[in-house]
Amino acid sequence: MKILVTGGAGFIGSHVVDVLLEQGHEVVIYDLEPPVYGQKCENILADVNDTAKLEAAAKGIDAIYHMAAQANVNIFFNEPVTSNYNTSNSTINVLEAARKNNVRRVLLSSTEWIYGSVEGDESTQITEETIYAQNPDHLYTSSKIAAEMFCRNYKTLYGVNFTIMRYGIPFGERARAATVTPIFIDKILNGGEITIHGSGSQTRQFIYVRDLAEGNVSCLKPEGENEIFNINGREVIRVIDIVTTLEEILGKKANVKFVEDRMGNYKGRFISSEKAEKLLGWRPKFKYREAMEKYVNIFIK
Ligand SMILES: NC(=O)c1ccc[n+]([C@@H]2O[C@H](COP(=O)([O-])OP(=O)(O)OC[C@H]3O[C@@H](n4cnc5c(N)ncnc54)[C@H](O)[C@@H]3O)[C@@H](O)[C@H]2O)c1
């Protein structure tokens, strides 16, 4: 297939491009930035809000992964107007370019944040049927919910097929330096202090970026058409487990400071990716510890 990937130069997008190329697809990256991880494919340096360029790029394309967005929630908070433009408005642009060019499918990168703070603990299972947060606590969440709605509208109103992929928290090679895992690695290596709120028993489900990329690509299967999938890790990891795992891998003790728990510190609940396993045959290949070892070895090189 010939596939356009908006945001294909970014953290997750570059891994998705790698897997698509490995599987023999023809890929065109559409991004403001050039690809820097050595992908051998066409790339178009352009804005997803430049509708003329986007529509021209969508000519002859079979499927579009729409991954370009403002993925940094802190920047989203500080620059809401442009961030929303790049996140939800850009989705309409992509859907419209697909409609005009009879592209067979648009696959949208979404997030588990759209479930909001669902009450419960780890025994609370969230599936794709769980309703959207009715009172989202971040503009990023609202923008992604809008993007999902636009996909559904374009299917109902114009027959443009979609797949919505709701990611968990990714980690791994090429991650932004200001995310939890690279920060912890850096602090352990350099003796910096790691602050943990409460006892560190809050849980998260991490997904190794390579597994996430394979999950994205498995969504291309016909079974993925007009479906929504959670693409998430299966292991429940306590915040303190991140530290101990890294201590073991790096062979160095962390300098951890435990401080008072934050009000409403989110305790975690389980997001099920069973649907992706059943329909697409996808499940993460790497155990958390194994993925972390791979990542750390590349990170410290
Ligand atoms: N990283 C996460 O924790 C996470 C979690 C869930 C969902 N997502 C979603 O996954 C997708 C990819 O996220 P990421 O972490 O790889 O982000 P990233 O910032 O590394 O990559 C985003 C890419 O989009 C490009 N881009 C941004 N605005 C653009 C525009 N107007 N025109 C063209 N290109 C533009 C950027 O140059 C960048 O290369 C995003 O849609 C994000 O919201 C990310």
The ligand as a Gaussian input file, in Angstrom:
#p B3LYP/6-31G(d) Opt

LIG

0 1
 N        3.746000      10.555000      23.279000
 C        2.673000      10.230000      23.964000
 O        2.724000      10.081000      25.197000
 C        1.346000      10.013000      23.266000
 C        0.346000       9.306000      23.928000
 C       -0.892000       9.123000      23.290000
 C       -1.098000       9.654000      22.021000
 N       -0.110000      10.334000      21.402000
 C       -0.365000      10.883000      20.056000
 O        0.499000      10.224000      19.151000
 C        0.875000      11.113000      18.084000
 C        2.381000      11.181000      17.964000
 O        2.921000      11.650000      19.185000
 P        4.491000      11.751000      19.460000
 O        4.701000      11.501000      20.906000
 O        5.228000      10.948000      18.463000
 O        4.726000      13.294000      19.209000
 P        5.959000      14.057000      18.524000
 O        5.841000      15.479000      18.963000
 O        7.234000      13.341000      18.743000
 O        5.604000      13.950000      16.975000
 C        4.616000      14.739000      16.366000
 C        5.107000      15.095000      14.988000
 O        4.096000      15.891000      14.355000
 C        4.730000      16.960000      13.677000
 N        3.786000      18.073000      13.575000
 C        3.249000      18.776000      14.603000
 N        2.462000      19.745000      14.109000
 C        2.492000      19.639000      12.760000
 C        1.894000      20.356000      11.712000
 N        1.104000      21.394000      11.955000
 N        2.127000      19.970000      10.438000
 C        2.960000      18.903000      10.177000
 N        3.566000      18.192000      11.145000
 C        3.337000      18.563000      12.416000
 C        5.948000      17.308000      14.526000
 O        6.936000      17.984000      13.752000
 C        6.394000      15.933000      15.006000
 O        7.372000      15.371000      14.143000
 C        0.218000      12.445000      18.412000
 O       -1.006000      12.534000      17.720000
 C       -0.041000      12.350000      19.908000
 O       -1.066000      13.178000      20.329000
 C        1.117000      10.518000      21.985000

